[in-house]
Amino acid sequence: MQHDGHPLPNATLEPVTAAIETRPQLRIGPYQVDPAVVLAPMAGITNLAFRKLCREFGSSTSIYVCEMITARAVVERNEKTLHMMSFDEDEHPRSMQLYGVDPATLGEAVRIIVGEGWADHIDLNLGCPVPKVTRLGGGAALPYKRALFSKIVAAMVSGAEPAGVPVTVKFRIGIDDDHLTYLDAGRIAEAEGAEAVALHARTAAQRYSGQADWTAIARLKEAVTTIPVLGNGDIFSAADAVRMMAETGCDGVVVGRGCLGRPWLFAELQAALRGEPLPEAPNLGRVGEVLYRHGALLAEHLGEDKAMRDLRKHMAWYLMGFPVGADLRRSFATVSSLTRLQDLIGELDPTAPFPRDAEGPRGRQGSPGKVALPHGWLDDPDDPAVPTGADLMHSGG
Ligand SMILES: Cc1cc2nc3c(=O)[nH]c(=O)nc-3n(C[C@H](O)[C@H](O)[C@H](O)COP(=O)(O)O)c2cc1C
């Protein structure tokens, strides 16, 4: 069941897609998710502009999750946070991800969000492996504390249920190979009323390195039987998505790094999961158009200056593998206006075809490392105490 990280030739996609088509459609609470694709929440990436760009390629009935929002900032009605929570007029469901460690704060944040009508779906982030977060008991450290985890899900569900807003939970396999938590987490989330769970099939110790272990997704699917199980980790092509669904039996896929600098992946995912021919990969001329569209959408959302600073981190992903000289790449990476961006795009060779090797892994990979935890954290998984100081974080998952 191991996968080698390389896309399958399209010819081998068809029989597998046929098997997937016979599966019941993915439903998360009141929403029919078709195709069963979710844009993974990515801090600093999945803002309104990027989600809109992905939706322009993908299906309007897939789910595109907002950047992570800290529950405490919602409760404090932090202005910057409220701006991060903006959605496009026609975005539906408006999918928000919360981070937090305290059932009271998370419950309160959910009540505010549904009371104000700010979102239609709320996901909980329990996958963040960043040491400054896990050291305080937040993110991927938290599901180890089963009783606390259970109270958190219950508090969120009871806040969201009256408004009919589904709550879902996203977590990793565990802290490290000796402390796997995903099966308990899945069963607890299911029992407490979550409407779906998503598994990033790595431990926190792996961070983004090595390969996601898709066999864990299959095991979670066996353990969680009444709500959908979504698989996440290392989907870098449409064929990867089809294969994950076929190999694990998961009900849908969550795609993160694969769409960085490549929002048209959502068109490819949609075609593959519907058993249709894949659209042709874009040449550099088309990539330039998409890059400009991304810049223009960001400028509408953030203002031109901030937009260009935000866009710079996407440049290497858009240009990955294309024949673009070092000087021109540098100019893209320091772009400061839409006019300048247009000029630089004009210097690209529009006929350069999409490089085959750009279909492989992209985005952060990093290296594995020991997970920093609060003192005595592993002593008692049934201790429901709320870790102190872990409420604030801004770095994502
Ligand atoms: C830049 C970046 C930011 C991320 N931020 C979040 C986040 O805020 N919340 C979260 O649950 N996961 C976050 N993740 C993890 C992704 O949602 C996803 O689980 C992970 O990248 C594995 O999926 P992939 O192999 O498709 O990228 C982030 C990942 C990246 C690369």
The ligand as an SDF file (V2000), in Angstrom:
LIG
                    3D

 31 33  0  0  0  0  0  0  0  0999 V2000
    2.2290   26.7110    4.6830 C   0  0  0  0  0  0  0  0  0  0  0  0
    1.3760   25.7440    5.4140 C   0  0  0  0  0  0  0  0  0  0  0  0
    0.4990   26.2040    6.3790 C   0  0  0  0  0  0  0  0  0  0  0  0
   -0.3350   25.3040    7.0530 C   0  0  0  0  0  0  0  0  0  0  0  0
   -1.2420   25.7760    7.9520 N   0  0  0  0  0  0  0  0  0  0  0  0
   -2.1390   24.9210    8.5010 C   0  0  0  0  0  0  0  0  0  0  0  0
   -3.1740   25.3930    9.3440 C   0  0  0  0  0  0  0  0  0  0  0  0
   -3.2910   26.5760    9.6190 O   0  0  0  0  0  0  0  0  0  0  0  0
   -4.0540   24.4800    9.8620 N   0  0  0  0  0  0  0  0  0  0  0  0
   -3.9410   23.1370    9.5990 C   0  0  0  0  0  0  0  0  0  0  0  0
   -4.7490   22.3440   10.0890 O   0  0  0  0  0  0  0  0  0  0  0  0
   -2.9610   22.6670    8.8160 N   0  0  0  0  0  0  0  0  0  0  0  0
   -2.0860   23.5280    8.2440 C   0  0  0  0  0  0  0  0  0  0  0  0
   -1.1270   23.0470    7.4060 N   0  0  0  0  0  0  0  0  0  0  0  0
   -1.1050   21.6080    7.1070 C   0  0  0  0  0  0  0  0  0  0  0  0
   -1.9530   21.3110    5.8760 C   0  0  0  0  0  0  0  0  0  0  0  0
   -3.3040   21.6400    6.0910 O   0  0  0  0  0  0  0  0  0  0  0  0
   -1.8390   19.8220    5.5040 C   0  0  0  0  0  0  0  0  0  0  0  0
   -2.3410   19.0560    6.5670 O   0  0  0  0  0  0  0  0  0  0  0  0
   -0.4140   19.3880    5.2260 C   0  0  0  0  0  0  0  0  0  0  0  0
    0.2600   20.3280    4.4190 O   0  0  0  0  0  0  0  0  0  0  0  0
   -0.3620   18.0010    4.5590 C   0  0  0  0  0  0  0  0  0  0  0  0
   -1.0720   18.0040    3.3680 O   0  0  0  0  0  0  0  0  0  0  0  0
   -0.3260   18.1240    1.9330 P   0  0  0  0  0  0  0  0  0  0  0  0
    0.6540   16.9940    1.8660 O   0  0  0  0  0  0  0  0  0  0  0  0
   -1.4290   18.0230    0.9330 O   0  0  0  0  0  0  0  0  0  0  0  0
    0.3770   19.4380    1.9480 O   0  0  0  0  0  0  0  0  0  0  0  0
   -0.2680   23.9170    6.7710 C   0  0  0  0  0  0  0  0  0  0  0  0
    0.6300   23.4700    5.7890 C   0  0  0  0  0  0  0  0  0  0  0  0
    1.4350   24.3510    5.1160 C   0  0  0  0  0  0  0  0  0  0  0  0
    2.3650   23.8240    4.0680 C   0  0  0  0  0  0  0  0  0  0  0  0
  1  2  1  0
  2  3  1  0
  2 30  2  0
  3  4  2  0
  4  5  1  0
  4 28  1  0
  5  6  2  0
  6  7  1  0
  6 13  1  0
  7  8  2  0
  7  9  1  0
  9 10  1  0
 10 11  2  0
 10 12  1  0
 12 13  2  0
 13 14  1  0
 14 15  1  0
 14 28  1  0
 15 16  1  0
 16 17  1  0
 16 18  1  0
 18 19  1  0
 18 20  1  0
 20 21  1  0
 20 22  1  0
 22 23  1  0
 23 24  1  0
 24 25  2  0
 24 26  1  0
 24 27  1  0
 28 29  2  0
 29 30  1  0
 30 31  1  0
M  END
$$$$
